[in-house]
């Protein structure tokens, strides 16, 4: 069970987290979770370049360790990177100190002031620990969840998810992962083409 559009009440429960970036200039913020990995992340970089789009990639530390060349390419191409923990930990099921240590292990590699909790699951106590350890850290959630990780979801439905719910200031989540690739490969170029036709501007966080 997941919500494509983040409801108002959830933003109210966690007001210190970044859910969207309202603006009047048609900017939207495309983000990718779970990379970097060969083939999929490379496809994303190549597709973004076709539409002159910048994006933000929330990277798993262990994937950075395994694929440093792909990680380097992300940065060389001008995209922004963020922390997605070292082992993709589910915050609600993880001891607070262990969670902080895993964030720190990823931070040694990614060196970013952006963090996205895997699964969007993080305790308020973990938020406090992270803010104490990294005062400049911005914890980034999302406004629109594509659902590309859902293997029961058709590629066309995934496309409609993001087209229907995107507004100026939206933070949109895709996944540069093998699990999501069938839907991502279909959706990303079509979504970028649609958004560009509507005058959207693609910004990094």
C-alpha positions as CSV (number, residue, x, y, z in Angstrom):
1,X,0.0,0.0,0.0
2,X,1.4,3.4,-1.0
3,X,0.0,6.8,-1.8
4,X,0.8,8.4,-5.1
5,X,0.0,11.9,-3.9
6,X,1.3,12.8,-0.4
7,X,-1.7,13.9,1.7
8,X,-1.8,17.2,3.6
9,X,-2.1,15.5,7.0
10,X,1.2,13.6,6.5
11,X,3.0,16.9,5.9
12,X,1.5,18.2,9.1
13,X,2.8,15.3,11.2
14,X,6.3,15.8,9.9
15,X,6.5,19.6,9.2
16,X,10.3,19.7,9.5
17,X,10.8,17.5,6.5
18,X,10.8,18.8,2.9
19,X,7.8,17.5,0.9
20,X,7.6,20.0,-1.9
21,X,9.1,23.4,-2.9
22,X,6.3,25.7,-3.8
23,X,7.1,28.3,-6.5
24,X,5.4,30.3,-9.2
25,X,7.9,29.6,-11.9
26,X,6.9,26.1,-13.1
27,X,9.9,24.4,-11.5
28,X,9.6,20.7,-10.6
29,X,12.2,18.5,-8.9
30,X,12.7,15.0,-10.3
31,X,14.5,12.6,-7.9
32,X,15.7,9.0,-8.1
33,X,16.3,6.5,-5.3
34,X,18.4,3.4,-4.7
35,X,21.2,3.8,-7.3
36,X,23.8,4.2,-8.6
37,X,23.9,1.0,-10.6
38,X,25.1,0.2,-14.2
39,X,22.6,0.2,-17.1
40,X,19.7,1.7,-15.1
41,X,21.4,4.8,-13.8
42,X,23.2,5.2,-17.1
43,X,19.8,5.0,-18.9
44,X,18.5,7.7,-16.6
45,X,21.5,10.0,-17.1
46,X,21.2,9.6,-20.9
47,X,17.5,10.3,-20.9
48,X,17.8,13.3,-18.7
49,X,20.4,14.7,-21.1
50,X,18.1,14.4,-24.0
51,X,15.6,16.8,-22.3
52,X,18.2,19.0,-20.7
53,X,16.9,18.0,-17.3
54,X,18.8,18.2,-14.0
55,X,17.8,15.8,-11.2
56,X,18.7,14.7,-7.7
57,X,19.8,11.1,-7.0
58,X,19.5,9.7,-3.5
59,X,22.3,7.0,-3.4
60,X,22.7,3.9,-1.3
61,X,26.2,3.9,0.1
62,X,26.8,0.3,-0.7
63,X,26.0,0.9,-4.3
64,X,28.4,3.9,-4.4
65,X,31.0,1.5,-3.1
66,X,30.3,-1.1,-5.7
67,X,29.9,1.3,-8.7
68,X,32.1,4.3,-8.1
69,X,32.3,5.0,-11.8
70,X,28.6,5.4,-12.2
71,X,28.5,7.7,-9.1
72,X,31.3,9.8,-10.6
73,X,29.3,10.1,-13.8
74,X,26.3,11.4,-11.9
75,X,28.3,14.2,-10.5
76,X,30.3,14.9,-13.7
77,X,27.0,15.3,-15.6
78,X,25.9,18.0,-13.1
79,X,23.3,16.2,-11.1
80,X,23.0,16.5,-7.4
81,X,23.4,13.5,-5.0
82,X,22.0,12.8,-1.6
83,X,22.2,10.2,1.2
84,X,19.9,7.2,1.2
85,X,21.7,5.3,4.0
86,X,24.4,2.8,3.4
87,X,22.2,-0.3,3.5
88,X,18.7,1.0,2.6
89,X,17.5,0.7,6.2
90,X,13.9,0.9,7.2
91,X,13.9,3.5,10.0
92,X,10.8,2.3,11.8
93,X,12.4,-1.1,12.2
94,X,15.9,0.0,13.1
95,X,17.6,1.1,16.4
96,X,18.2,4.8,16.4
97,X,21.9,4.7,16.9
98,X,22.3,2.0,14.3
99,X,20.3,4.2,11.9
100,X,22.5,7.2,12.5
101,X,25.7,5.1,12.1
102,X,24.4,3.9,8.7
103,X,23.6,7.4,7.6
104,X,27.1,8.4,8.6
105,X,28.7,5.5,6.7
106,X,26.9,6.7,3.6
107,X,27.7,10.3,4.3
108,X,31.5,9.5,4.2
109,X,30.9,8.6,0.5
110,X,28.2,10.9,-0.7
111,X,29.1,14.1,1.2
112,X,25.7,15.8,0.8
113,X,23.3,17.9,2.9
114,X,20.4,16.0,1.5
115,X,19.0,12.8,3.0
116,X,16.0,10.7,2.0
117,X,14.9,8.0,4.4
118,X,14.4,4.7,2.5
119,X,10.7,3.8,2.2
120,X,10.0,7.2,3.6
121,X,10.1,5.6,7.0
122,X,11.9,7.5,9.8
123,X,11.2,8.0,13.5
124,X,11.0,11.5,15.0
125,X,13.8,10.4,17.3
126,X,16.0,9.6,14.3
127,X,15.2,13.0,12.8
128,X,16.4,14.6,16.0
129,X,19.6,12.6,16.0
130,X,20.4,13.4,12.4
131,X,19.7,17.1,12.9
132,X,22.0,17.1,15.9
133,X,24.8,15.4,14.0
134,X,24.3,17.3,10.7
135,X,22.7,20.7,11.4
136,X,22.6,21.6,7.7
137,X,21.0,18.4,6.6
138,X,17.7,18.6,4.8
139,X,15.5,15.5,5.0
140,X,13.7,15.2,1.7
141,X,10.5,13.4,1.2
142,X,8.2,13.8,-1.8
143,X,5.0,15.1,-3.2
144,X,4.4,12.5,-6.0
145,X,5.4,8.8,-5.8
146,X,5.5,7.2,-9.3
147,X,5.0,3.7,-8.0
148,X,7.6,2.4,-10.5
149,X,8.9,-0.1,-7.9
150,X,5.4,-1.8,-8.0
151,X,5.8,-4.8,-10.3
152,X,2.0,-5.2,-10.5
153,X,1.6,-1.7,-11.9
154,X,1.5,-1.2,-15.7
155,X,4.0,1.2,-17.2
156,X,1.1,3.3,-18.6
157,X,-0.6,3.6,-15.2
158,X,2.8,4.6,-13.7
159,X,3.0,7.3,-16.3
160,X,-0.5,8.6,-15.5
161,X,0.4,8.6,-11.8
162,X,3.1,11.2,-12.3
163,X,1.4,13.2,-15.1
164,X,-1.9,13.6,-13.2
165,X,-0.4,14.7,-9.9
166,X,2.6,16.9,-10.8
167,X,2.2,20.6,-10.1
168,X,4.8,23.4,-9.9
169,X,7.0,22.7,-6.9
170,X,6.4,19.0,-6.9
171,X,9.2,16.6,-5.7
172,X,8.7,13.5,-7.8
173,X,10.2,10.1,-7.0
174,X,11.4,7.5,-9.4
175,X,13.9,4.6,-8.7
176,X,17.0,3.8,-10.7
177,X,16.8,0.1,-9.7
178,X,16.5,-3.2,-11.6
179,X,13.1,-3.7,-9.9
180,X,11.7,-0.5,-11.3
181,X,13.4,-0.5,-14.7
182,X,10.6,-2.0,-16.8
183,X,8.3,0.9,-15.8
184,X,11.0,3.5,-15.6
185,X,12.2,2.8,-19.1
186,X,8.7,3.5,-20.4
187,X,7.7,6.3,-18.2
188,X,10.7,8.6,-17.9
189,X,11.1,9.8,-21.5
190,X,7.3,10.2,-21.9
191,X,7.0,12.1,-18.7
192,X,9.9,14.4,-19.5
193,X,8.4,15.0,-23.0
194,X,5.0,15.8,-21.5
195,X,6.4,18.1,-18.8
196,X,8.6,20.0,-21.3
197,X,5.5,20.5,-23.5
198,X,3.8,22.1,-20.5
199,X,6.6,24.5,-19.8
200,X,8.0,22.8,-16.7
201,X,11.6,23.6,-15.7
202,X,13.6,20.7,-14.3
203,X,15.6,21.7,-11.2
204,X,17.9,20.0,-8.7
205,X,17.0,20.2,-5.1
